């Protein structure tokens, strides 16, 4: 039976979505094409009509997972209110995120595997990292663009490392402690940044007011 172009595209999306979830749950080598196609509601025979190889699917699935993760971050920031950085940290370093590997951060679930794969896959992750950093940049108060980016890199490194460690350990109390300790280490940074920005803003406002004041003339200075 011939499949329409529209249905073929829907099938392709279903396979990519299934692979994005299963790869995060079980790793690239922990899942076969039969299982991916079954999870998408399709047969193995249709795979090579959609993809040239498993590697192509791997790149497509990671692109999807990274894009979805960045969108979750953006939505968290958008709905956070006054302190989007704190909201993002608390959401990311939570036990619910720790326990949801299939829908969680692909940097944690697949980053180490991706480092051993093709340049195309590493480029995918590099692009995904930059998008996540862009979201963080918008939440971190700083006095310069370079300082903001460095703070975002440091924060993302702590977040990814802490979530990975929290999933590795068997002791649930230790796992929670790792998440909480990482969150506490990050949250003072944004409060300090807010104070720095407020001080810088206050200094600039004083300078601007001084510029607006009329300069005293000889007659106004008196004899």
C-alpha positions as CSV (number, residue, x, y, z in Angstrom):
1,X,0.0,0.0,0.0
2,X,1.5,3.3,-1.1
3,X,1.8,5.9,1.7
4,X,1.1,9.6,1.0
5,X,3.8,12.2,1.4
6,X,2.0,13.7,4.3
7,X,1.7,10.3,6.1
8,X,5.4,9.5,5.3
9,X,6.4,12.8,7.0
10,X,4.2,11.9,10.1
11,X,5.9,8.5,10.2
12,X,9.3,10.1,10.1
13,X,8.4,12.5,12.9
14,X,7.1,9.6,15.0
15,X,10.3,7.7,14.6
16,X,12.4,10.7,15.5
17,X,10.3,11.3,18.6
18,X,10.5,7.7,19.7
19,X,14.2,7.6,19.2
20,X,14.8,10.8,21.1
21,X,13.0,9.3,24.1
22,X,14.5,5.8,23.9
23,X,18.1,7.0,23.3
24,X,17.8,9.1,26.4
25,X,16.5,6.2,28.4
26,X,18.9,3.5,27.2
27,X,21.7,5.1,25.3
28,X,22.6,4.9,21.6
29,X,23.8,1.3,21.8
30,X,21.1,0.1,24.2
31,X,18.3,0.3,21.7
32,X,17.9,-1.4,18.3
33,X,16.0,-0.2,15.2
34,X,13.3,-2.8,15.7
35,X,12.4,-1.3,19.1
36,X,12.5,2.2,17.8
37,X,10.2,1.4,15.0
38,X,7.8,-0.6,17.2
39,X,7.7,2.4,19.7
40,X,6.7,4.6,16.7
41,X,4.0,2.2,15.7
42,X,5.7,1.1,12.5
43,X,7.5,-2.0,11.2
44,X,11.3,-2.3,10.7
45,X,10.9,-2.6,7.0
46,X,9.9,1.1,6.7
47,X,13.1,2.4,8.4
48,X,15.3,2.7,5.3
49,X,12.6,4.5,3.4
50,X,12.9,7.3,5.9
51,X,16.6,7.3,7.0
52,X,19.9,6.3,5.3
53,X,21.3,4.8,8.5
54,X,21.0,4.6,12.3
55,X,23.6,7.4,12.5
56,X,21.3,9.7,10.5
57,X,18.4,8.9,12.9
58,X,20.7,9.5,15.9
59,X,21.6,13.0,14.7
60,X,17.9,13.8,13.9
61,X,16.8,12.5,17.3
62,X,19.4,14.4,19.2
63,X,18.5,17.6,17.3
64,X,14.9,17.1,18.4
65,X,15.7,16.3,22.0
66,X,18.0,19.3,22.3
67,X,15.5,21.6,20.7
68,X,12.7,20.4,23.0
69,X,14.9,20.8,26.0
70,X,15.8,24.4,25.1
71,X,12.1,25.2,24.5
72,X,11.3,23.9,28.0
73,X,13.9,26.2,29.3
74,X,12.6,29.1,27.4
75,X,9.0,28.5,28.6
76,X,10.3,28.1,32.2
77,X,12.1,31.5,31.9
78,X,9.0,33.1,30.3
79,X,6.7,32.1,33.1
80,X,9.1,32.6,36.0
81,X,8.4,36.1,36.9
82,X,11.0,38.2,38.8
83,X,13.7,35.5,39.1
84,X,13.9,33.4,36.0
85,X,17.4,32.1,36.8
86,X,16.2,30.6,40.2
87,X,13.2,29.1,38.5
88,X,15.3,27.4,35.9
89,X,17.7,26.1,38.5
90,X,15.0,24.7,40.7
91,X,13.2,23.0,37.8
92,X,16.4,21.5,36.3
93,X,17.9,20.3,39.6
94,X,14.7,18.6,40.8
95,X,14.0,15.0,41.7
96,X,11.3,14.9,39.1
97,X,13.8,15.8,36.3
98,X,16.3,13.4,37.8
99,X,13.7,10.6,37.6
100,X,12.5,11.3,34.0
101,X,15.5,10.3,31.9
102,X,13.5,9.7,28.8
103,X,12.1,13.2,28.6
104,X,15.0,15.0,30.4
105,X,18.1,16.8,29.4
106,X,19.9,15.1,26.5
107,X,23.2,16.7,27.6
108,X,23.1,14.5,30.7
109,X,21.6,11.4,29.2
110,X,23.7,11.3,26.0
111,X,26.6,13.8,26.2
112,X,29.3,11.3,27.1
113,X,28.1,8.9,24.3
114,X,28.0,11.8,21.8
115,X,31.6,12.7,22.5
116,X,32.6,9.3,21.0
117,X,30.4,9.6,17.9
118,X,30.6,11.3,14.6
119,X,31.5,14.9,14.0
120,X,28.0,15.5,12.8
121,X,26.6,14.4,16.2
122,X,29.1,16.5,18.1
123,X,28.2,19.5,16.1
124,X,24.6,18.9,17.0
125,X,25.4,18.9,20.7
126,X,27.6,21.9,20.3
127,X,24.7,23.8,18.7
128,X,22.4,22.6,21.5
129,X,24.8,23.7,24.2
130,X,25.0,27.2,22.7
131,X,21.2,27.5,22.6
132,X,21.0,26.5,26.2
133,X,23.7,29.1,27.0
134,X,21.7,31.7,25.1
135,X,18.7,31.0,27.4
136,X,20.8,31.2,30.5
137,X,22.4,34.5,29.3
138,X,18.9,36.1,29.4
139,X,18.5,35.2,33.1
140,X,21.9,36.1,34.6
141,X,22.5,39.7,35.6
142,X,26.0,40.8,34.7
143,X,27.8,44.0,33.8
144,X,29.2,42.8,30.5
145,X,28.3,40.3,27.7
146,X,31.6,38.4,28.3
147,X,30.9,38.0,32.0
148,X,27.4,36.9,31.3
149,X,28.5,34.1,29.0
150,X,31.2,32.9,31.4
151,X,28.6,32.8,34.1
152,X,26.2,30.8,31.9
153,X,29.0,28.3,31.0
154,X,29.8,27.8,34.7
155,X,26.1,27.4,35.6
156,X,25.4,24.9,32.8
157,X,28.5,22.9,33.8
158,X,27.3,22.7,37.4
159,X,23.8,21.8,36.4
160,X,24.7,19.1,34.0
161,X,27.3,17.6,36.3
162,X,25.0,17.6,39.3
163,X,22.1,16.0,37.5
164,X,24.4,13.3,36.1
165,X,25.8,12.5,39.6
166,X,22.4,12.5,41.1
167,X,21.3,9.8,38.6
168,X,24.4,7.7,39.1
169,X,24.3,7.1,42.8
170,X,22.1,4.5,44.5
171,X,21.6,6.4,47.8
172,X,18.5,8.6,47.3
173,X,19.5,10.8,50.2
174,X,22.9,11.5,48.6
175,X,21.3,12.0,45.2
176,X,18.9,14.7,46.6
177,X,21.8,16.3,48.5
178,X,23.8,16.6,45.3
179,X,20.9,18.4,43.6
180,X,20.3,20.7,46.6
181,X,24.0,21.5,47.1
182,X,24.4,22.4,43.4
183,X,21.3,24.6,43.5
184,X,22.6,26.5,46.6
185,X,26.0,27.0,45.0
186,X,24.3,28.6,41.9
187,X,21.6,30.8,43.4
188,X,23.8,33.2,45.3
189,X,25.4,34.1,42.0
190,X,22.3,35.6,40.6
191,X,21.6,37.6,43.8
192,X,25.1,39.0,43.7
193,X,24.6,39.8,40.0
194,X,21.4,41.7,40.8
195,X,23.2,43.7,43.4
196,X,26.0,44.5,41.0
197,X,23.6,45.6,38.3
198,X,21.6,47.7,40.8
199,X,24.8,49.5,41.9
200,X,25.9,50.0,38.4
201,X,22.5,51.3,37.4
202,X,22.5,53.7,40.4
203,X,25.9,55.0,39.5
204,X,24.8,55.6,35.9
205,X,21.7,57.4,37.0
206,X,23.6,59.7,39.2
207,X,26.0,60.4,36.3
208,X,23.1,61.1,34.0
209,X,21.5,63.5,36.4
210,X,24.7,65.4,36.9
211,X,25.0,65.8,33.1
212,X,21.5,67.2,32.9
213,X,22.1,69.9,35.6
214,X,23.0,73.3,34.2
215,X,26.7,74.2,34.6
216,X,27.2,77.1,37.0
217,X,28.1,80.5,35.3
218,X,30.3,83.1,36.7
219,X,27.3,85.2,37.8
220,X,25.7,82.3,39.6
221,X,28.9,81.5,41.5
222,X,28.8,84.9,43.1
223,X,31.6,87.4,43.8
